[in-house]
Amino acid sequence: MSGFIARPWGTEGVYPEREEWRRDAGGRSIDAPVRTPSAGRRPKPGTFGWIVDAAAQYRGQFDKLTDAQLLLTADALRPRLRREGLTRELVAQAFALVREAAGRHLGIPHFDVQLIGGQVLLSGMVAEMETGEGKTLVATLPACTLALVGVPVHIITVNDYLAARDAQWMGPVYQALGLSVGTIVHGKDPAARREAYRCDVTYCTNKEVAFDYLRDRLVLSDRPTRLRLSVERLYGDASRLKRLVMRGLPFAIVDEADSVLVDEARTPLIISSQAEGLYGETVYRMAMNLAKTLVAGKDFIVYESDRNITLVHRGRARVLASDWTEASANINDKQKEQLVRQGLTALHLFRRDQHYLVKDGKVQIIDEYTGRLMADRSWEMGLHQLIEVKEGCEVTLPKQTLARISYQRFFRRYLGLAGMTGTAREVARELWAVYRLPVVAIQTNRPVRRTFWPDRVFATQDEKWRAVVDVIAGQHEKGRPVLVGTRSVEASEHLSRLLDAKHLPHRVLNARQDKEEAKIIAEAGMAGCITVATNMAGRGTDIRLGDGIAERGGLFVIATERHEAGRIDRQLFGRCGRQGDPGTCVAMVALDDELVATHAPPWLRIPAVLTARLHIGFLSRWIGALVFRAAQRSAQRLHSRMRRNLLKMDDQVGESLAFSGRPE
């Protein structure tokens, strides 16, 4: 049976994880796990339809059980699952138990399509389900089944808010079957993390679980064998096992899989520690002052699309001719160039309220994918210190790298891996090539009633913002709730000022208001409510409609910029029209938006601006759409190349460190 696991992945050993994939001379994987005979083709959804009828056979039996009897039934199923494996009969029983528990304790038993999605996940694949189809509930099916087998499950999502919300929301289902649930969020101490990972099911974010793994790798710096770790148990409290936080990488279910496994895979994860700086504060100030004197186009060239800056001959000469004696440091010419180039990067490529906030006198990084602050994170190679100089903040000590790993290498180490998202089809090839994850599209439970308005393309951002305010005002008068998506804190606050000028009441959700997120989202579907949000409202956010809102047309969603990947736009639009509710969405964009300025070809941008200024109806919309499509494709190709290069470099680094006996 395609995609069916006859027996669960083993959890033998002290710290189980999959060995590194070996590659041939051409860089192709020669022993990557192949979970289906489809060899990368998308399996047919009908392959998994058997689970619906199989689970339905137990409905009449289980709904007559008391809560205590339901728990006893789950306990009786454990030894059979461990002895016989994930046979169809036992999986159907487990799924039926989970559905019964969800119906009793949450009031929302699983739909048939959710059962199919659960079987796709249990088979180690990616389930592509429309936004609003209840992926959070779907994850309980494979999670409970594997936990009953004795396989620990990590349910990985994109931010702390969703991890905490989902664990609390789904907790009664697990508890009804005698399973424990843990949560990993930022700020938990090692003891609390260790306790959470000891639970049957652990909800966590991709960053937290990857960093916990790296910390464990630092403890196990010489990559000891399973036999050696088993012997170390005899050391008692002196054993390194006592300092480990996790208990290996058994099975992971990745929510928003395209975001975690693809979008965020462009940047390696690095653990560092503060060290006595190679350079003092004076050096960073000198580098920044010198960078400010250099002239774009004459001394350096900015490559916006690659987010890179190159010093030309004149610029290098000016850097090397400058007097660095005041720095009182032994700096060679190469280090001078690198510092000034980083200073130029801080000045020209990193923008306040877009890439970072200055909060409590500190530079805090904004996660571009989630719109949230990344506390205690910093840029490397002096960039963070130079941005601190730029913003007049106290200059912190630079950090030295202790361990690093890419998401690609990390997630491939799980013994079992599955994912779910509403937007996977565009990256299906990459998911298969990198992780050996096939994608299966699941039909919706109810017909989608989401209405797309044609894109509105404007010549300038000023025109765009005026039109956005007019549309918001029009929908507000009708009593419809409006959600406006922006790409940065700066843009959300700019729109907020425009709405204030028109006396339109609204709420803003960005990195500054992260503590109010739950309250803002809870009110976003009420009559006449206007919510301006960054990407914080783009994934995993369930906006419930108030009474009578469906009759008025449902939630109205406005995207004020296109993202570098069209999948992210679809996630924002997916906040409306969920589970058969009506909804409307529209993109209102300008030809001087960052995406176009950075990635669109000039020969296409010029006629688009002309037709937009002349208001040539259909032609203007057609050329405008072409510009944004070309810009997104250019950005996606660039990011795909960056991910390939990172993976290649990470493999090389991994081989080198493995040879030297050092950790990641």
N, C-alpha and C positions, 0 to 999 in steps of 0.2 A: 504493500500500500504506500503510495507516494507520500512522503513527508511524515509517516507514522513511526513513532519511536516504540520499538518492541519492549525495550527495558529502559528505565531511567538512567541518566548519566551517574556513574558511581561517585561517591564522596569519600572514597578510601584515602587514607593518608592524613597527616596532621594538618597540612595546608594545601588542599587540593586545588590545582589549576592546570590549564592546558599548557603543554610544552610549546615553545616557539615554533612557528611554521618554518620549514626549510624552503629555500628558494633555489631555482636553477640559475644557470649563468645569465639567462635573460631576465631574471627578476621575478619569474612566475612561481607561484606557490606549487610545491610538488607533493605536499602532504596535508593540505588544508582539509578540514572536515567537510565531507559532502553528505548532507543530511537527506537529500532527495535524489532520485534517479533522473530528475528533470534537467539536471546539469545547467541550472541557471535560468531555464524558461519559467515563466510565471505559471505555477500550478493552477489548474482549473478550480474555481470555488466549489463546484459540485463534488470535488474529491472529499470534502469535509462534511457534506450534508448528512451523512449517516448519523452524526451525533445527535441531531434533533429528534429523530424517531427513537433512537436508543435511550436517550435520557427521558423521553416522554413516558416510557414504559414504567418508570418508577414514580411518576407524579402521584397517582392514586395511592400508592403504598406509603410514601414519605409524608404526605400532607396529613395523614392520620396520626402520626407520631407526636408525642409530647416533646418538649425541648430536651428533656433528660434522655428520652429514647433516641432522639436525633443524634445527640452526643455519643451515646453508646453505639449507634450504628456506624458513626465515623470512626470510633475507636476499633470496632470490629473490622473495618475496611483496611486499617493500617497494615496489619501483618500480611494480608493477601496482596496488597499492592507491592510490598517489599519482596514477597516471595515470587509472585507471578509477573510483576512488571506492569507496564501501562497497556494492558490489553483493552480491547474495545469495551468489553463488558464492565471492567472495573472503572475505566474512565467515565463511562456513561453513568455509573452509580455515583461516582465522586461529583460529577457535574450536577446531577440531580440533587444531591445533598446541598451543594453550594447554592443552587437556585432556590431551594426550599428555605435555606437559612436567610438568604437575601430578601425573599418575599415576606418572611415573618418579622425580621428585625429592621429592615430598611423600607419595607413597603414597595419594593421595586424588583420583582423577580426578573430573571434574565429573559430577554426576547430570544426567539429562535436564531436570529442573525448574530446575537451576542454569543450564543453557544458555539456557533461556527467560528467566530473570531477567537474564542477561547481555545478551540481545538487547533487552530492555526498557530497560536502562540505556543501551545504545548508541543507542537511539532517542530519548534525551533525556526519559525519563519516570521516575517513581518506582515501584520494584518493592517491593510489600508482600509480604514473606516471613516466615513464622513464625520466632520466635526459635529458634536452634539449627539453622537450615537452611543455614548456611554462607555467609552474605553476604560474609564476608571473601574466600573463594575465588571467589565470583561476580564480584567487582570486577575480578579479574585478566583476565577475558574481554574486556570493553570497553577496559580500560586497555592491554592488550597490542596489541589491534587498532588503536586510535588511535595508540599510540606507534609502531607499524610504519608508519603513514601519515606520521608526523612531527609529530603533534599532541601537545604536552606535556600530561600528565594530572596533576591534583591529586586524590588520594584523601583526603578530609577526614573526620576522625572527632572524637570528643568530648573526648579527653584524651590526654596525652603517652604514657601507658602503652600505650594501644591503638595509637597511631601507631607507636611503636617496635616493639611486638610484631608488628603486622601486616606492617611492612616487612621485618623479619627473617624472619618465618615464610614470607611469599610470595616473598622475594628469589630463591630458587633457580629459580622459574618464569620470572621476568623474565630472569635471567642465562642460562638455557638457550636463550632466543630472542635473545640479544645485546642486551638492553635494560638500561639502568642504572636504579638505584633510589636515591632520596635520602630523608632523614627530617628533618623540622623539629620540634624540641621546644624547650621553654623553656630559655633559657640559652645557646643557640648564638650565636656571634658573627656579624657580617654576612658575613664571608668564607665561613664554613661554610654559612650560609644560601644565599648566592649559588651555591655549588657544588651544594647539594642541589636548588635550583630549576633548575639546568642539566641535571639528570637527565631521562630519558624519563618516569619516573613518580615523583612525590613524595608521600610520606605526611606529613600534617600535621594539626594541629588547627584548628578553625574560628577560634579566637581568634588563633593565631599567624599564619595566612595573611592574615586581615583586617588585623591590625596591620602586617604587612610591606607590604601594599598601601598602607596609609595613610602609612607612612614613604616609600614610593616617590612617593606623591602630593605629599608635602612637598618632595621633590627636584624634581619636575616641577610646581612651584607654579603656573605660568601655563598649564598644560594645553596644551603645544605641539602643533602638528600633526605628523602622521607625516612629512611632508616636512622639517619643521624638525628633527625628531629625527634623521632620516637624514643631514641636513647636519652635525649636531653630531658625527657620527662622525669627521669630519675633524679635530676638535679633539684627538683622541688621548686622553691621560690626563686632560686638562682637561675632557673632555666629561662632562656629567651622567650619561650612560649608564653610565659606569664606577662610579657610586655607586648605581645601581639594584640591588636585591636580586632581584626577580622579573623574569620576561620576559613579563609580561602575564597575562591571564586567559583561557587557551584553553579547557580543558574540565575541569569539576569533577564528581567522583562523591562525593556526600555520604552518608556512613554515618550511621545514626540521623537520617535527614532530618527527621523530625517534631520532634526535639529541637533540632537546629541551626537549621532554617529557620522554626520556629514558636515553640517554647517560649522559646528564647533571643533571639528577635527583639523582645522587649519592652524591651530596654536598648540604647542606642546604644554604639558602640565609640568611645572617645575616647583620643587620644594627647595627653599633656600634658607639660610640663616644669616643674621646680621654679623658682620665682621668688620674689623678695623678697615676702613676704606683704603683702597689703593690710592685714591685722591682725596684731598681735603676739600672743604667747602669752597675755599678760595679758587681752586682749580675749576670747579663747576661754574662759578660766577664769571671767571675769566673767559671760559668757553662760550657762555651765553652772551656776554658782552661782545665778543668777537663775532659770533654768529649774527647778531643784530646789525653789524656793520656791513655784512656781505649783501650783494645785490643779486636778486633773482635774474637769471638769464645771462648774467655776466660772470658771476662767481660760482653759481650753482644752478642746477636744473631740478625742478620738482616734477616727479612722475606720480601724479595723483592716482592713476589707476593701479599702479603697483605699490602705492604708499611707500615711495622710496625717493631719496634725494642723493644726487651725485655732485661732487665738487669737480668743477672743470679746472683747467690748468691755472687760470688766473686766481681762482679761489684757493687752490692748494698753495700757490706761491704766497698769497697774503697770509694764510694760516701759518706757514712755516717761517715767514719773515717776522711774525709778531713776537713780542717780548713776553716770555712766560716766567721770567725770573721771580716775579712777585709771588708765584705759586709755591715756591720753595719745595718743588718736587722734581724728581728726575723723570721727565716725560720725553719719550722719543717722538720722532716725527709722525709715526703711524698712529700713536695714541692721541696726538694733537688733532690729526685729521678726524679720527673716530669721534672724539669728544665734540668737535665743532659740528660734524655732520649730525650727531645726535641732538645738538642744540638747535640746528636748523629744523630737524624733525619735530622737536617740541614746539617750535614757533609756527611752522607751516602745515603740519599734518595732524596735530592733536589740538582739538578745540574744547574750550571750557563749556560745560553744560551739554556737550555732545559725547565726548569720549571720557570725560571725568567731571566730577564736582569738587568744589572746594568747600569742605564741611568741617566745622570745628577746627579751622586752621590747618587742615590736612587735605592733601590731594587724594581723592578716592575714585577708583576706576569704575566706570559704568559698563556693565556687560552689554555689548551691542545687540545681542540676540534676545535678552530678556528685559532689558531696560532697568535692571536692578543694580544696586551698588555691590561691588565685590570687596567686602571688608578684608583688611589685612593682606591684600594682594598688591603687588607693585610690578612695574616694568623693570626690565633688566638692562645691563650694559650702560648704566648711568642715566638712562632716559628719565626715570622717575625723579631723580635728583635735579635734573635740568628743568623739568616741568615745575618742580617746587620752587626753583630759582625764578622761573618765568612768572609764577603767580605770587611771589613774595612770601612764601611759606617757609617754615623752618626746614632746613635741609636735613633729611634723615640719613642714616648710615646706609651705604649700598649693601647688597647681599651677595653671598656666594652660593652657587648652585650645589646642592647636596644630592639631589636625585631628580630625574626627569623621565617622562614617558609621554607618548602620544596616545590619543584616544583609540586610534586604530590598534596599536599593540596591546593596550590595556583590555579592551573589550574582546579581542580575539583570545585572551587567556581564560575567559570563562569556559567552564566545561559545557554549559548550555547557554544559548543566547537567543532571545526573541525580541520583537519590537512591535509597536503599534503607533500609528499616526494617521492623520487625515490626508497627508500629502507625501506620498512615497513614489508615485509612478515615475516622476522625472528623474529620480536618482536610483531607480531599481538596478541599473547596471552596476553602479558603484557599490551598492550594498552587497551585490553578489560577488563582485570582484574582490572587495576588501574583506568582507566578513562572511562570505558564503551564506548570505541570507536571501532566500527568495521572497518575493512580494506577492501577496494574495489580496485581491480587491474583494471586499465584502459589500454586498448590497445593503441599502438603507432599510430600516424598519418601516418607515413611512415615506411617501413621495416627498422630494425636496420642493419647497415652495419659495425658494430664495429668488428674488428678482434682481437682475443686474441692469443698472442704467449704463448707457454708453459713457466711456471715459470722457471727461471734460478737460481739455488741454488748453493752457493759457501761456501767453508769451513770457510773462514775468511772475514772480512769486507774489508781488503786491496785488496783481489782478486776481491771482488764485485765492489769496486769503480773503479778499473782499467777497468773492463769489461763495467761498466756504461759509462765511458768516451769514450771507443771505439765505443759503440753503438751510443752515441750522435754524435760522429764525422762522423760515417757512414751515419746517417740520415741527418745530416747537409749538407754533400756533395751532397745529392739528392735534397736539397732545401726544405725539409719538416720542418715545425715548430715542435719543441720538447718541451714538458712540463715534467719536472722531479719533482716528489713529494718526499719530505723529511719530517721526523717527528719532527725535531727540528731546531732551528736557527743554532746551532752548526754544524749539518750535512749539512745544505744548504751552509754554509760558507766554510766548508771543501771541498765540491764538487766544489764550485766556485774557490778555489785556484787550484784545479786539472785542471779545464778547462782553467784557466789563463796560467798554465804551458804548455798547448797544444795550446795556442793562439786561443782558440775558443771563439768568442764574445758571451756574454750572459747577462741576467738580473737576479737579485736575488730579490725575493719577500718574505720577512719575517717581523717580528715585527719591525725591524729597518727601513724598507722602506715602512711602512704602508701608508705614505702620497702620495707615488707614485703609489699606487695600481691601480687606474683607468687607468693611462697611460700605465703601464706594461701589464695589461690585454688586453688593446686595441691593443697592438702590438704583443701579443703572438701567433696570428694565421698567421702572415706574413711569407713569404718565408725565410727559413733558420734561423728563430728566435729561440733562446734557452732560455727557462725560467726555473729557478730553484726556487721552491716555497715550503713553508711549507703548513700546512692545510688551509692557507688563500686562496688558489686556489682550495680547495677541494669541497666546497658547494656553490651553487648559482652563480658560475662564468661562464659567457657565453663568450667563446672564439670564435670569428668570424673568419672564414677562409678567407685569402686574395685571390686575383684573381689567378686562376690556381692551387691552393693548392689541391683542391679535385682531380684533375687529377693526382697529384703526390702521392695520398694515404691519404691525410688529415693529421690531427694532430697525432703526435706520443707521447704517454704517457708512462712514466717509473715510476713505484713505487719502491723506493729504500728500503722500509721496509714495512712489513705487519703491519696493525694496530690491536689493541686488539679486534676490531669488524670488521668482514668481510664487513659489510655495508659501513664502511668508505673507505675501498679499492675500493668498487664499485662506490662510489661518485667520487673518483679521476679518475677512468677509464671513468666515464661518462662525463668527459670534452671533450672527442673525440666521433666521431660517432653520432653527434646530428642531429635530424631532417632529417635523411636520408643521411647525409654526411658520407663519408668513414672515418675511423680512425683505429689506431692500438694501442694496449696497452700490456705491459708486466711487470711482477713483477721480479725484480732482487734483491735477498735477500741473507743474509749470516746466517750461523748457530750460529754465536755469536752476532746476533742482540739482542736488549734488549728484544723483545717479547719472543724469544726462551729461552734466559738465565733466564728470570723471570718465565715463565709459562710452558715451555715444560718439560715433565718428563725426567730425566737423562737417563733412560734405553732406550729411543727412540732417544735421542740426540746423544749418542755415536756412534751407527751404521750409523747414518746420516752423521756425520763428516767423518767417515772412508770411506764411499762410495763416498763422495764428493771429498776427497783428492785423491782417486784412480781414479776419473773420470770414474766411472762405469755407463755411459750413462743412460739408462732407469731406472735402479735400484736406481741410485742416485737421479733422479728427483722424483721418486715415494716415496721413503722414506723421502726426503726433504719436499715434499708436505704434507705427513702424519704428520711430526713434526709440521709444521706451523698450520695445521688444528687442531691438538691436543692442541697447545698453545693457539690458538684463542678460542677454546671451553672452556678451563680452565679459561681464562681471562673473558669470557662472563658469566660463572657460578659465578665467584667471584663477578663481578660487579652486577649481578642480586641479589645475596645475600646481597650485600651492600645496594642496593636500597630498598629491603624489610625491612632490619633492620632500615634504616633511616626512612621509612614511619611508621614503628611500633613505633619507638622512638618519631617521630614527633607527632603522634596521642596521645601518652601518655603525652607528654609535653603540647600539646594543651588542653587536658582535665584538666590537673593540673592548667594551667594558666586560663582557663575558670572558674574553680572553685574559683580561687583566685581573679578573676576580673581583671587580668592584660592583656595587649595585647599579641600578638604572641611572 
